[in-house]
Amino acid sequence: MTTNLFRQLLDLLPEQPLLVGTVTVVNSDETVTVQLSGGGLLRVRGAAAVDDRVFVRNGVIEGPAPALTDVTIDI
């Protein structure tokens, strides 16, 4: 049985997370600044307007996100 060591290495690495945030700044170089629900700021590629909720993965806007409230549950 042959194994692909590169494929095994990639399987060990985590997937890029899908993040949700609100656009705070539209920059002139076709990027926007997104404030994440956890408080961080990201500068990502894509088109959106200020105050839009967006999904972000790997530095790119993937699409609009619903405007839902965040819920934190203590365990």
CHARMM internal coordinates of N, CA and C (Angstrom, degrees):
IC EDIT
DIST 1 N 1 CA 1.4470
DIST 1 CA 1 C 1.5337
ANGL 1 N 1 CA 1 C 108.25
DIST 1 C 2 N 1.3093
ANGL 1 CA 1 C 2 N 116.65
DIHE 1 N 1 CA 1 C 2 N 127.84
DIST 2 N 2 CA 1.4578
ANGL 1 C 2 N 2 CA 121.21
DIHE 1 CA 1 C 2 N 2 CA 178.11
DIST 2 CA 2 C 1.5203
ANGL 2 N 2 CA 2 C 109.54
DIHE 1 C 2 N 2 CA 2 C -95.00
DIST 2 C 3 N 1.3144
ANGL 2 CA 2 C 3 N 115.12
DIHE 2 N 2 CA 2 C 3 N 141.92
DIST 3 N 3 CA 1.4529
ANGL 2 C 3 N 3 CA 119.73
DIHE 2 CA 2 C 3 N 3 CA 178.53
DIST 3 CA 3 C 1.5178
ANGL 3 N 3 CA 3 C 108.87
DIHE 2 C 3 N 3 CA 3 C -120.56
DIST 3 C 4 N 1.2840
ANGL 3 CA 3 C 4 N 115.60
DIHE 3 N 3 CA 3 C 4 N 143.49
DIST 4 N 4 CA 1.4505
ANGL 3 C 4 N 4 CA 121.77
DIHE 3 CA 3 C 4 N 4 CA 177.01
DIST 4 CA 4 C 1.5223
ANGL 4 N 4 CA 4 C 107.37
DIHE 3 C 4 N 4 CA 4 C -95.45
DIST 4 C 5 N 1.3253
ANGL 4 CA 4 C 5 N 116.74
DIHE 4 N 4 CA 4 C 5 N 105.90
DIST 5 N 5 CA 1.4576
ANGL 4 C 5 N 5 CA 121.11
DIHE 4 CA 4 C 5 N 5 CA -175.84
DIST 5 CA 5 C 1.5295
ANGL 5 N 5 CA 5 C 111.84
DIHE 4 C 5 N 5 CA 5 C -65.81
DIST 5 C 6 N 1.3204
ANGL 5 CA 5 C 6 N 116.71
DIHE 5 N 5 CA 5 C 6 N -34.37
DIST 6 N 6 CA 1.4637
ANGL 5 C 6 N 6 CA 119.53
DIHE 5 CA 5 C 6 N 6 CA 178.35
DIST 6 CA 6 C 1.5267
ANGL 6 N 6 CA 6 C 110.36
DIHE 5 C 6 N 6 CA 6 C -64.86
DIST 6 C 7 N 1.3229
ANGL 6 CA 6 C 7 N 118.09
DIHE 6 N 6 CA 6 C 7 N -41.74
DIST 7 N 7 CA 1.4630
ANGL 6 C 7 N 7 CA 121.92
DIHE 6 CA 6 C 7 N 7 CA 178.33
DIST 7 CA 7 C 1.5287
ANGL 7 N 7 CA 7 C 109.82
DIHE 6 C 7 N 7 CA 7 C -63.57
DIST 7 C 8 N 1.3239
ANGL 7 CA 7 C 8 N 117.63
DIHE 7 N 7 CA 7 C 8 N -39.75
DIST 8 N 8 CA 1.4588
ANGL 7 C 8 N 8 CA 120.95
DIHE 7 CA 7 C 8 N 8 CA 178.37
DIST 8 CA 8 C 1.5298
ANGL 8 N 8 CA 8 C 110.82
DIHE 7 C 8 N 8 CA 8 C -63.81
DIST 8 C 9 N 1.3401
ANGL 8 CA 8 C 9 N 116.58
DIHE 8 N 8 CA 8 C 9 N -39.62
DIST 9 N 9 CA 1.4590
ANGL 8 C 9 N 9 CA 120.19
DIHE 8 CA 8 C 9 N 9 CA 177.60
DIST 9 CA 9 C 1.5327
ANGL 9 N 9 CA 9 C 110.44
DIHE 8 C 9 N 9 CA 9 C -64.00
DIST 9 C 10 N 1.3216
ANGL 9 CA 9 C 10 N 117.49
DIHE 9 N 9 CA 9 C 10 N -45.64
DIST 10 N 10 CA 1.4682
ANGL 9 C 10 N 10 CA 120.32
DIHE 9 CA 9 C 10 N 10 CA 179.33
DIST 10 CA 10 C 1.5261
ANGL 10 N 10 CA 10 C 112.00
DIHE 9 C 10 N 10 CA 10 C -62.23
DIST 10 C 11 N 1.3141
ANGL 10 CA 10 C 11 N 116.75
DIHE 10 N 10 CA 10 C 11 N -35.23
DIST 11 N 11 CA 1.4719
ANGL 10 C 11 N 11 CA 120.04
DIHE 10 CA 10 C 11 N 11 CA 178.28
DIST 11 CA 11 C 1.5224
ANGL 11 N 11 CA 11 C 112.05
DIHE 10 C 11 N 11 CA 11 C -66.14
DIST 11 C 12 N 1.3336
ANGL 11 CA 11 C 12 N 118.00
DIHE 11 N 11 CA 11 C 12 N -24.36
DIST 12 N 12 CA 1.4620
ANGL 11 C 12 N 12 CA 121.26
DIHE 11 CA 11 C 12 N 12 CA 178.66
DIST 12 CA 12 C 1.5284
ANGL 12 N 12 CA 12 C 112.42
DIHE 11 C 12 N 12 CA 12 C -78.43
DIST 12 C 13 N 1.3283
ANGL 12 CA 12 C 13 N 116.78
DIHE 12 N 12 CA 12 C 13 N -25.77
DIST 13 N 13 CA 1.4630
ANGL 12 C 13 N 13 CA 121.01
DIHE 12 CA 12 C 13 N 13 CA -177.43
DIST 13 CA 13 C 1.5223
ANGL 13 N 13 CA 13 C 110.33
DIHE 12 C 13 N 13 CA 13 C -78.07
DIST 13 C 14 N 1.3288
ANGL 13 CA 13 C 14 N 117.81
DIHE 13 N 13 CA 13 C 14 N 142.69
DIST 14 N 14 CA 1.4667
ANGL 13 C 14 N 14 CA 119.45
DIHE 13 CA 13 C 14 N 14 CA -179.85
DIST 14 CA 14 C 1.5268
ANGL 14 N 14 CA 14 C 111.44
DIHE 13 C 14 N 14 CA 14 C -73.24
DIST 14 C 15 N 1.3146
ANGL 14 CA 14 C 15 N 115.50
DIHE 14 N 14 CA 14 C 15 N 153.11
DIST 15 N 15 CA 1.4589
ANGL 14 C 15 N 15 CA 122.08
DIHE 14 CA 14 C 15 N 15 CA 174.22
DIST 15 CA 15 C 1.5189
ANGL 15 N 15 CA 15 C 108.69
DIHE 14 C 15 N 15 CA 15 C -70.49
DIST 15 C 16 N 1.3130
ANGL 15 CA 15 C 16 N 116.96
DIHE 15 N 15 CA 15 C 16 N 155.66
DIST 16 N 16 CA 1.4579
ANGL 15 C 16 N 16 CA 120.53
DIHE 15 CA 15 C 16 N 16 CA 174.87
DIST 16 CA 16 C 1.5353
ANGL 16 N 16 CA 16 C 108.34
DIHE 15 C 16 N 16 CA 16 C -69.96
DIST 16 C 17 N 1.3337
ANGL 16 CA 16 C 17 N 118.42
DIHE 16 N 16 CA 16 C 17 N 131.56
DIST 17 N 17 CA 1.4674
ANGL 16 C 17 N 17 CA 120.09
DIHE 16 CA 16 C 17 N 17 CA -178.10
DIST 17 CA 17 C 1.5236
ANGL 17 N 17 CA 17 C 111.60
DIHE 16 C 17 N 17 CA 17 C -74.08
DIST 17 C 18 N 1.3166
ANGL 17 CA 17 C 18 N 115.65
DIHE 17 N 17 CA 17 C 18 N 152.10
DIST 18 N 18 CA 1.4560
ANGL 17 C 18 N 18 CA 122.50
DIHE 17 CA 17 C 18 N 18 CA 173.70
DIST 18 CA 18 C 1.5235
ANGL 18 N 18 CA 18 C 106.91
DIHE 17 C 18 N 18 CA 18 C -92.74
DIST 18 C 19 N 1.3307
ANGL 18 CA 18 C 19 N 116.46
DIHE 18 N 18 CA 18 C 19 N 117.67
DIST 19 N 19 CA 1.4573
ANGL 18 C 19 N 19 CA 122.10
DIHE 18 CA 18 C 19 N 19 CA -175.52
DIST 19 CA 19 C 1.5190
ANGL 19 N 19 CA 19 C 109.87
DIHE 18 C 19 N 19 CA 19 C -108.04
DIST 19 C 20 N 1.3327
ANGL 19 CA 19 C 20 N 116.13
DIHE 19 N 19 CA 19 C 20 N 156.05
DIST 20 N 20 CA 1.4571
ANGL 19 C 20 N 20 CA 122.36
DIHE 19 CA 19 C 20 N 20 CA 178.37
DIST 20 CA 20 C 1.5180
ANGL 20 N 20 CA 20 C 108.12
DIHE 19 C 20 N 20 CA 20 C -123.14
DIST 20 C 21 N 1.3339
ANGL 20 CA 20 C 21 N 115.43
DIHE 20 N 20 CA 20 C 21 N 136.19
DIST 21 N 21 CA 1.4530
ANGL 20 C 21 N 21 CA 119.16
DIHE 20 CA 20 C 21 N 21 CA 179.16
DIST 21 CA 21 C 1.5086
ANGL 21 N 21 CA 21 C 111.95
DIHE 20 C 21 N 21 CA 21 C -157.89
DIST 21 C 22 N 1.3277
ANGL 21 CA 21 C 22 N 115.10
DIHE 21 N 21 CA 21 C 22 N 178.63
DIST 22 N 22 CA 1.4537
ANGL 21 C 22 N 22 CA 123.20
DIHE 21 CA 21 C 22 N 22 CA -179.64
DIST 22 CA 22 C 1.5233
ANGL 22 N 22 CA 22 C 108.82
DIHE 21 C 22 N 22 CA 22 C -115.93
DIST 22 C 23 N 1.3281
ANGL 22 CA 22 C 23 N 116.08
DIHE 22 N 22 CA 22 C 23 N 132.21
DIST 23 N 23 CA 1.4608
ANGL 22 C 23 N 23 CA 120.91
DIHE 22 CA 22 C 23 N 23 CA 179.72
DIST 23 CA 23 C 1.5244
ANGL 23 N 23 CA 23 C 108.49
DIHE 22 C 23 N 23 CA 23 C -70.32
DIST 23 C 24 N 1.3341
ANGL 23 CA 23 C 24 N 116.10
DIHE 23 N 23 CA 23 C 24 N 127.13
DIST 24 N 24 CA 1.4622
ANGL 23 C 24 N 24 CA 120.77
DIHE 23 CA 23 C 24 N 24 CA 179.96
DIST 24 CA 24 C 1.5272
ANGL 24 N 24 CA 24 C 112.29
DIHE 23 C 24 N 24 CA 24 C -109.13
DIST 24 C 25 N 1.3327
ANGL 24 CA 24 C 25 N 117.14
DIHE 24 N 24 CA 24 C 25 N -30.56
DIST 25 N 25 CA 1.4730
ANGL 24 C 25 N 25 CA 121.05
DIHE 24 CA 24 C 25 N 25 CA -177.63
DIST 25 CA 25 C 1.5245
ANGL 25 N 25 CA 25 C 108.64
DIHE 24 C 25 N 25 CA 25 C -141.19
DIST 25 C 26 N 1.3399
ANGL 25 CA 25 C 26 N 116.30
DIHE 25 N 25 CA 25 C 26 N 135.47
DIST 26 N 26 CA 1.4620
ANGL 25 C 26 N 26 CA 121.44
DIHE 25 CA 25 C 26 N 26 CA 170.29
DIST 26 CA 26 C 1.5196
ANGL 26 N 26 CA 26 C 106.64
DIHE 25 C 26 N 26 CA 26 C -102.67
DIST 26 C 27 N 1.3269
ANGL 26 CA 26 C 27 N 116.65
DIHE 26 N 26 CA 26 C 27 N 116.36
DIST 27 N 27 CA 1.4642
ANGL 26 C 27 N 27 CA 122.44
DIHE 26 CA 26 C 27 N 27 CA -176.52
DIST 27 CA 27 C 1.5257
ANGL 27 N 27 CA 27 C 110.58
DIHE 26 C 27 N 27 CA 27 C -88.29
DIST 27 C 28 N 1.3218
ANGL 27 CA 27 C 28 N 116.69
DIHE 27 N 27 CA 27 C 28 N 161.55
DIST 28 N 28 CA 1.4603
ANGL 27 C 28 N 28 CA 121.17
DIHE 27 CA 27 C 28 N 28 CA -176.76
DIST 28 CA 28 C 1.5257
ANGL 28 N 28 CA 28 C 113.45
DIHE 27 C 28 N 28 CA 28 C -77.51
DIST 28 C 29 N 1.3238
ANGL 28 CA 28 C 29 N 118.74
DIHE 28 N 28 CA 28 C 29 N -13.40
DIST 29 N 29 CA 1.4686
ANGL 28 C 29 N 29 CA 121.20
DIHE 28 CA 28 C 29 N 29 CA -177.28
DIST 29 CA 29 C 1.5323
ANGL 29 N 29 CA 29 C 112.80
DIHE 28 C 29 N 29 CA 29 C -99.88
DIST 29 C 30 N 1.3273
ANGL 29 CA 29 C 30 N 117.18
DIHE 29 N 29 CA 29 C 30 N 34.41
DIST 30 N 30 CA 1.4695
ANGL 29 C 30 N 30 CA 124.37
DIHE 29 CA 29 C 30 N 30 CA 178.24
DIST 30 CA 30 C 1.5236
ANGL 30 N 30 CA 30 C 113.08
DIHE 29 C 30 N 30 CA 30 C 62.11
DIST 30 C 31 N 1.3185
ANGL 30 CA 30 C 31 N 116.21
DIHE 30 N 30 CA 30 C 31 N 29.87
DIST 31 N 31 CA 1.4544
ANGL 30 C 31 N 31 CA 121.39
DIHE 30 CA 30 C 31 N 31 CA 172.48
DIST 31 CA 31 C 1.5234
ANGL 31 N 31 CA 31 C 108.61
DIHE 30 C 31 N 31 CA 31 C -123.06
DIST 31 C 32 N 1.3062
ANGL 31 CA 31 C 32 N 115.42
DIHE 31 N 31 CA 31 C 32 N 162.54
DIST 32 N 32 CA 1.4629
ANGL 31 C 32 N 32 CA 120.97
DIHE 31 CA 31 C 32 N 32 CA 175.80
DIST 32 CA 32 C 1.5223
ANGL 32 N 32 CA 32 C 108.64
DIHE 31 C 32 N 32 CA 32 C -131.38
DIST 32 C 33 N 1.3117
ANGL 32 CA 32 C 33 N 115.84
DIHE 32 N 32 CA 32 C 33 N 156.06
DIST 33 N 33 CA 1.4565
ANGL 32 C 33 N 33 CA 121.38
DIHE 32 CA 32 C 33 N 33 CA 174.70
DIST 33 CA 33 C 1.5191
ANGL 33 N 33 CA 33 C 107.45
DIHE 32 C 33 N 33 CA 33 C -102.20
DIST 33 C 34 N 1.3214
ANGL 33 CA 33 C 34 N 115.47
DIHE 33 N 33 CA 33 C 34 N 127.89
DIST 34 N 34 CA 1.4660
ANGL 33 C 34 N 34 CA 122.35
DIHE 33 CA 33 C 34 N 34 CA -176.66
DIST 34 CA 34 C 1.5180
ANGL 34 N 34 CA 34 C 108.77
DIHE 33 C 34 N 34 CA 34 C -116.71
DIST 34 C 35 N 1.3348
ANGL 34 CA 34 C 35 N 116.00
DIHE 34 N 34 CA 34 C 35 N 129.90
DIST 35 N 35 CA 1.4590
ANGL 34 C 35 N 35 CA 120.72
DIHE 34 CA 34 C 35 N 35 CA 173.30
DIST 35 CA 35 C 1.5197
ANGL 35 N 35 CA 35 C 107.64
DIHE 34 C 35 N 35 CA 35 C -94.98
DIST 35 C 36 N 1.3259
ANGL 35 CA 35 C 36 N 115.29
DIHE 35 N 35 CA 35 C 36 N 119.71
DIST 36 N 36 CA 1.4594
ANGL 35 C 36 N 36 CA 121.15
DIHE 35 CA 35 C 36 N 36 CA -179.15
DIST 36 CA 36 C 1.5157
ANGL 36 N 36 CA 36 C 110.75
DIHE 35 C 36 N 36 CA 36 C -74.36
DIST 36 C 37 N 1.3066
ANGL 36 CA 36 C 37 N 116.38
DIHE 36 N 36 CA 36 C 37 N 158.94
DIST 37 N 37 CA 1.4639
ANGL 36 C 37 N 37 CA 120.37
DIHE 36 CA 36 C 37 N 37 CA -178.62
DIST 37 CA 37 C 1.5276
ANGL 37 N 37 CA 37 C 110.94
DIHE 36 C 37 N 37 CA 37 C -63.98
DIST 37 C 38 N 1.3368
ANGL 37 CA 37 C 38 N 118.33
DIHE 37 N 37 CA 37 C 38 N -24.14
DIST 38 N 38 CA 1.4593
ANGL 37 C 38 N 38 CA 122.01
DIHE 37 CA 37 C 38 N 38 CA 177.37
DIST 38 CA 38 C 1.5121
ANGL 38 N 38 CA 38 C 113.85
DIHE 37 C 38 N 38 CA 38 C -82.62
DIST 38 C 39 N 1.3370
ANGL 38 CA 38 C 39 N 117.34
DIHE 38 N 38 CA 38 C 39 N -6.09
DIST 39 N 39 CA 1.4540
ANGL 38 C 39 N 39 CA 120.76
DIHE 38 CA 38 C 39 N 39 CA 176.27
DIST 39 CA 39 C 1.5152
ANGL 39 N 39 CA 39 C 115.25
DIHE 38 C 39 N 39 CA 39 C 110.86
DIST 39 C 40 N 1.3219
ANGL 39 CA 39 C 40 N 119.05
DIHE 39 N 39 CA 39 C 40 N -13.58
DIST 40 N 40 CA 1.4568
ANGL 39 C 40 N 40 CA 121.27
DIHE 39 CA 39 C 40 N 40 CA -178.98
DIST 40 CA 40 C 1.5154
ANGL 40 N 40 CA 40 C 112.65
DIHE 39 C 40 N 40 CA 40 C -77.12
DIST 40 C 41 N 1.3335
ANGL 40 CA 40 C 41 N 116.09
DIHE 40 N 40 CA 40 C 41 N 162.62
DIST 41 N 41 CA 1.4567
ANGL 40 C 41 N 41 CA 122.52
DIHE 40 CA 40 C 41 N 41 CA 177.43
DIST 41 CA 41 C 1.5189
ANGL 41 N 41 CA 41 C 109.42
DIHE 40 C 41 N 41 CA 41 C -116.58
DIST 41 C 42 N 1.3349
ANGL 41 CA 41 C 42 N 116.50
DIHE 41 N 41 CA 41 C 42 N 137.99
DIST 42 N 42 CA 1.4531
ANGL 41 C 42 N 42 CA 122.40
DIHE 41 CA 41 C 42 N 42 CA 176.33
DIST 42 CA 42 C 1.5179
ANGL 42 N 42 CA 42 C 108.72
DIHE 41 C 42 N 42 CA 42 C -128.97
DIST 42 C 43 N 1.3157
ANGL 42 CA 42 C 43 N 115.89
DIHE 42 N 42 CA 42 C 43 N 141.75
DIST 43 N 43 CA 1.4672
ANGL 42 C 43 N 43 CA 120.49
DIHE 42 CA 42 C 43 N 43 CA 171.36
DIST 43 CA 43 C 1.5223
ANGL 43 N 43 CA 43 C 105.72
DIHE 42 C 43 N 43 CA 43 C -105.42
DIST 43 C 44 N 1.3350
ANGL 43 CA 43 C 44 N 116.38
DIHE 43 N 43 CA 43 C 44 N 116.71
DIST 44 N 44 CA 1.4593
ANGL 43 C 44 N 44 CA 121.11
DIHE 43 CA 43 C 44 N 44 CA -171.73
DIST 44 CA 44 C 1.5277
ANGL 44 N 44 CA 44 C 110.17
DIHE 43 C 44 N 44 CA 44 C -128.10
DIST 44 C 45 N 1.3442
ANGL 44 CA 44 C 45 N 114.95
DIHE 44 N 44 CA 44 C 45 N 160.75
DIST 45 N 45 CA 1.4540
ANGL 44 C 45 N 45 CA 121.04
DIHE 44 CA 44 C 45 N 45 CA 176.50
DIST 45 CA 45 C 1.5240
ANGL 45 N 45 CA 45 C 109.53
DIHE 44 C 45 N 45 CA 45 C -85.02
DIST 45 C 46 N 1.3288
ANGL 45 CA 45 C 46 N 115.38
DIHE 45 N 45 CA 45 C 46 N 144.89
DIST 46 N 46 CA 1.4525
ANGL 45 C 46 N 46 CA 120.32
DIHE 45 CA 45 C 46 N 46 CA 177.17
DIST 46 CA 46 C 1.5071
ANGL 46 N 46 CA 46 C 110.98
DIHE 45 C 46 N 46 CA 46 C 138.25
DIST 46 C 47 N 1.3152
ANGL 46 CA 46 C 47 N 114.69
DIHE 46 N 46 CA 46 C 47 N 172.37
DIST 47 N 47 CA 1.4596
ANGL 46 C 47 N 47 CA 120.58
DIHE 46 CA 46 C 47 N 47 CA -178.61
DIST 47 CA 47 C 1.5219
ANGL 47 N 47 CA 47 C 109.74
DIHE 46 C 47 N 47 CA 47 C -115.20
DIST 47 C 48 N 1.3146
ANGL 47 CA 47 C 48 N 115.69
DIHE 47 N 47 CA 47 C 48 N 129.51
DIST 48 N 48 CA 1.4620
ANGL 47 C 48 N 48 CA 122.19
DIHE 47 CA 47 C 48 N 48 CA 176.35
DIST 48 CA 48 C 1.5213
ANGL 48 N 48 CA 48 C 107.51
DIHE 47 C 48 N 48 CA 48 C -162.95
DIST 48 C 49 N 1.3136
ANGL 48 CA 48 C 49 N 115.65
DIHE 48 N 48 CA 48 C 49 N 162.73
DIST 49 N 49 CA 1.4629
ANGL 48 C 49 N 49 CA 121.19
DIHE 48 CA 48 C 49 N 49 CA 178.50
DIST 49 CA 49 C 1.5284
ANGL 49 N 49 CA 49 C 109.53
DIHE 48 C 49 N 49 CA 49 C -99.21
DIST 49 C 50 N 1.3130
ANGL 49 CA 49 C 50 N 115.45
DIHE 49 N 49 CA 49 C 50 N 161.40
DIST 50 N 50 CA 1.4647
ANGL 49 C 50 N 50 CA 121.09
DIHE 49 CA 49 C 50 N 50 CA 177.17
DIST 50 CA 50 C 1.5234
ANGL 50 N 50 CA 50 C 108.81
DIHE 49 C 50 N 50 CA 50 C -59.66
DIST 50 C 51 N 1.3182
ANGL 50 CA 50 C 51 N 116.60
DIHE 50 N 50 CA 50 C 51 N 139.90
DIST 51 N 51 CA 1.4628
ANGL 50 C 51 N 51 CA 126.84
DIHE 50 CA 50 C 51 N 51 CA -179.18
DIST 51 CA 51 C 1.5265
ANGL 51 N 51 CA 51 C 113.78
DIHE 50 C 51 N 51 CA 51 C 75.32
DIST 51 C 52 N 1.3317
ANGL 51 CA 51 C 52 N 119.34
DIHE 51 N 51 CA 51 C 52 N 5.48
DIST 52 N 52 CA 1.4676
ANGL 51 C 52 N 52 CA 121.24
DIHE 51 CA 51 C 52 N 52 CA 173.12
DIST 52 CA 52 C 1.5171
ANGL 52 N 52 CA 52 C 109.47
DIHE 51 C 52 N 52 CA 52 C -75.43
DIST 52 C 53 N 1.3309
ANGL 52 CA 52 C 53 N 116.79
DIHE 52 N 52 CA 52 C 53 N 141.16
DIST 53 N 53 CA 1.4672
ANGL 52 C 53 N 53 CA 121.91
DIHE 52 CA 52 C 53 N 53 CA 172.56
DIST 53 CA 53 C 1.5220
ANGL 53 N 53 CA 53 C 106.64
DIHE 52 C 53 N 53 CA 53 C -91.72
DIST 53 C 54 N 1.3386
ANGL 53 CA 53 C 54 N 116.95
DIHE 53 N 53 CA 53 C 54 N 130.99
DIST 54 N 54 CA 1.4674
ANGL 53 C 54 N 54 CA 121.01
DIHE 53 CA 53 C 54 N 54 CA -175.50
DIST 54 CA 54 C 1.5261
ANGL 54 N 54 CA 54 C 111.02
DIHE 53 C 54 N 54 CA 54 C -135.90
DIST 54 C 55 N 1.3399
ANGL 54 CA 54 C 55 N 114.76
DIHE 54 N 54 CA 54 C 55 N 154.82
DIST 55 N 55 CA 1.4525
ANGL 54 C 55 N 55 CA 122.48
DIHE 54 CA 54 C 55 N 55 CA 169.31
DIST 55 CA 55 C 1.5156
ANGL 55 N 55 CA 55 C 107.56
DIHE 54 C 55 N 55 CA 55 C -92.43
DIST 55 C 56 N 1.3440
ANGL 55 CA 55 C 56 N 117.15
DIHE 55 N 55 CA 55 C 56 N 135.04
DIST 56 N 56 CA 1.4599
ANGL 55 C 56 N 56 CA 122.67
DIHE 55 CA 55 C 56 N 56 CA -178.96
DIST 56 CA 56 C 1.5214
ANGL 56 N 56 CA 56 C 108.58
DIHE 55 C 56 N 56 CA 56 C -128.66
DIST 56 C 57 N 1.3416
ANGL 56 CA 56 C 57 N 115.13
DIHE 56 N 56 CA 56 C 57 N 133.94
DIST 57 N 57 CA 1.4626
ANGL 56 C 57 N 57 CA 120.21
DIHE 56 CA 56 C 57 N 57 CA 174.14
DIST 57 CA 57 C 1.5225
ANGL 57 N 57 CA 57 C 108.01
DIHE 56 C 57 N 57 CA 57 C -143.50
DIST 57 C 58 N 1.3232
ANGL 57 CA 57 C 58 N 116.08
DIHE 57 N 57 CA 57 C 58 N 129.97
DIST 58 N 58 CA 1.4588
ANGL 57 C 58 N 58 CA 122.55
DIHE 57 CA 57 C 58 N 58 CA 174.12
DIST 58 CA 58 C 1.5302
ANGL 58 N 58 CA 58 C 112.52
DIHE 57 C 58 N 58 CA 58 C 57.14
DIST 58 C 59 N 1.3328
ANGL 58 CA 58 C 59 N 117.57
DIHE 58 N 58 CA 58 C 59 N 37.28
DIST 59 N 59 CA 1.4519
ANGL 58 C 59 N 59 CA 121.80
DIHE 58 CA 58 C 59 N 59 CA 175.62
DIST 59 CA 59 C 1.5116
ANGL 59 N 59 CA 59 C 115.92
DIHE 58 C 59 N 59 CA 59 C 80.50
DIST 59 C 60 N 1.3440
ANGL 59 CA 59 C 60 N 117.61
DIHE 59 N 59 CA 59 C 60 N 13.26
DIST 60 N 60 CA 1.4560
ANGL 59 C 60 N 60 CA 121.92
DIHE 59 CA 59 C 60 N 60 CA -178.23
DIST 60 CA 60 C 1.5249
ANGL 60 N 60 CA 60 C 109.09
DIHE 59 C 60 N 60 CA 60 C -133.37
DIST 60 C 61 N 1.3318
ANGL 60 CA 60 C 61 N 116.69
DIHE 60 N 60 CA 60 C 61 N 139.54
DIST 61 N 61 CA 1.4667
ANGL 60 C 61 N 61 CA 120.38
DIHE 60 CA 60 C 61 N 61 CA 174.28
DIST 61 CA 61 C 1.5164
ANGL 61 N 61 CA 61 C 108.27
DIHE 60 C 61 N 61 CA 61 C -73.00
DIST 61 C 62 N 1.3398
ANGL 61 CA 61 C 62 N 116.19
DIHE 61 N 61 CA 61 C 62 N 127.14
DIST 62 N 62 CA 1.4581
ANGL 61 C 62 N 62 CA 120.65
DIHE 61 CA 61 C 62 N 62 CA 179.57
DIST 62 CA 62 C 1.5148
ANGL 62 N 62 CA 62 C 112.79
DIHE 61 C 62 N 62 CA 62 C -95.11
DIST 62 C 63 N 1.3216
ANGL 62 CA 62 C 63 N 117.56
DIHE 62 N 62 CA 62 C 63 N -19.89
DIST 63 N 63 CA 1.4545
ANGL 62 C 63 N 63 CA 119.66
DIHE 62 CA 62 C 63 N 63 CA 178.60
DIST 63 CA 63 C 1.5083
ANGL 63 N 63 CA 63 C 111.56
DIHE 62 C 63 N 63 CA 63 C 158.94
DIST 63 C 64 N 1.3267
ANGL 63 CA 63 C 64 N 115.98
DIHE 63 N 63 CA 63 C 64 N 178.73
DIST 64 N 64 CA 1.4612
ANGL 63 C 64 N 64 CA 119.83
DIHE 63 CA 63 C 64 N 64 CA 179.88
DIST 64 CA 64 C 1.5316
ANGL 64 N 64 CA 64 C 111.30
DIHE 63 C 64 N 64 CA 64 C -73.32
DIST 64 C 65 N 1.3212
ANGL 64 CA 64 C 65 N 115.44
DIHE 64 N 64 CA 64 C 65 N 148.46
DIST 65 N 65 CA 1.4639
ANGL 64 C 65 N 65 CA 121.82
DIHE 64 CA 64 C 65 N 65 CA 178.05
DIST 65 CA 65 C 1.5250
ANGL 65 N 65 CA 65 C 108.49
DIHE 64 C 65 N 65 CA 65 C -114.62
DIST 65 C 66 N 1.3181
ANGL 65 CA 65 C 66 N 117.96
DIHE 65 N 65 CA 65 C 66 N 148.14
DIST 66 N 66 CA 1.4564
ANGL 65 C 66 N 66 CA 120.13
DIHE 65 CA 65 C 66 N 66 CA 177.73
DIST 66 CA 66 C 1.5258
ANGL 66 N 66 CA 66 C 111.13
DIHE 65 C 66 N 66 CA 66 C -68.69
DIST 66 C 67 N 1.2963
ANGL 66 CA 66 C 67 N 116.81
DIHE 66 N 66 CA 66 C 67 N 149.85
DIST 67 N 67 CA 1.4722
ANGL 66 C 67 N 67 CA 122.58
DIHE 66 CA 66 C 67 N 67 CA -179.98
DIST 67 CA 67 C 1.5254
ANGL 67 N 67 CA 67 C 108.41
DIHE 66 C 67 N 67 CA 67 C -88.53
DIST 67 C 68 N 1.3137
ANGL 67 CA 67 C 68 N 116.62
DIHE 67 N 67 CA 67 C 68 N 79.64
DIST 68 N 68 CA 1.4622
ANGL 67 C 68 N 68 CA 122.63
DIHE 67 CA 67 C 68 N 68 CA 179.52
DIST 68 CA 68 C 1.5258
ANGL 68 N 68 CA 68 C 108.99
DIHE 67 C 68 N 68 CA 68 C -106.27
DIST 68 C 69 N 1.3115
ANGL 68 CA 68 C 69 N 116.64
DIHE 68 N 68 CA 68 C 69 N 160.41
DIST 69 N 69 CA 1.4508
ANGL 68 C 69 N 69 CA 120.80
DIHE 68 CA 68 C 69 N 69 CA 177.11
DIST 69 CA 69 C 1.5269
ANGL 69 N 69 CA 69 C 109.39
DIHE 68 C 69 N 69 CA 69 C -83.30
DIST 69 C 70 N 1.3346
ANGL 69 CA 69 C 70 N 116.38
DIHE 69 N 69 CA 69 C 70 N 147.35
DIST 70 N 70 CA 1.4600
ANGL 69 C 70 N 70 CA 121.52
DIHE 69 CA 69 C 70 N 70 CA 177.45
DIST 70 CA 70 C 1.5274
ANGL 70 N 70 CA 70 C 109.61
DIHE 69 C 70 N 70 CA 70 C -82.66
DIST 70 C 71 N 1.3192
ANGL 70 CA 70 C 71 N 115.56
DIHE 70 N 70 CA 70 C 71 N 141.15
DIST 71 N 71 CA 1.4557
ANGL 70 C 71 N 71 CA 121.92
DIHE 70 CA 70 C 71 N 71 CA 178.88
DIST 71 CA 71 C 1.5109
ANGL 71 N 71 CA 71 C 108.42
DIHE 70 C 71 N 71 CA 71 C -125.55
DIST 71 C 72 N 1.3263
ANGL 71 CA 71 C 72 N 117.21
DIHE 71 N 71 CA 71 C 72 N 128.67
DIST 72 N 72 CA 1.4631
ANGL 71 C 72 N 72 CA 122.51
DIHE 71 CA 71 C 72 N 72 CA 176.65
DIST 72 CA 72 C 1.5186
ANGL 72 N 72 CA 72 C 108.30
DIHE 71 C 72 N 72 CA 72 C -113.03
DIST 72 C 73 N 1.3198
ANGL 72 CA 72 C 73 N 115.74
DIHE 72 N 72 CA 72 C 73 N 126.87
DIST 73 N 73 CA 1.4630
ANGL 72 C 73 N 73 CA 120.87
DIHE 72 CA 72 C 73 N 73 CA -179.70
DIST 73 CA 73 C 1.5206
ANGL 73 N 73 CA 73 C 108.03
DIHE 72 C 73 N 73 CA 73 C -115.19
DIST 73 C 74 N 1.3298
ANGL 73 CA 73 C 74 N 116.91
DIHE 73 N 73 CA 73 C 74 N 123.22
DIST 74 N 74 CA 1.4558
ANGL 73 C 74 N 74 CA 121.60
DIHE 73 CA 73 C 74 N 74 CA 176.41
DIST 74 CA 74 C 1.5123
ANGL 74 N 74 CA 74 C 109.47
DIHE 73 C 74 N 74 CA 74 C -82.84
DIST 74 C 75 N 1.3217
ANGL 74 CA 74 C 75 N 114.80
DIHE 74 N 74 CA 74 C 75 N 136.15
DIST 75 N 75 CA 1.4768
ANGL 74 C 75 N 75 CA 119.36
DIHE 74 CA 74 C 75 N 75 CA -179.95
DIST 75 CA 75 C 1.5085
ANGL 75 N 75 CA 75 C 108.90
DIHE 74 C 75 N 75 CA 75 C -112.61
END
COOR INIT
IC SEED 1 N 1 CA 1 C
IC BUILD
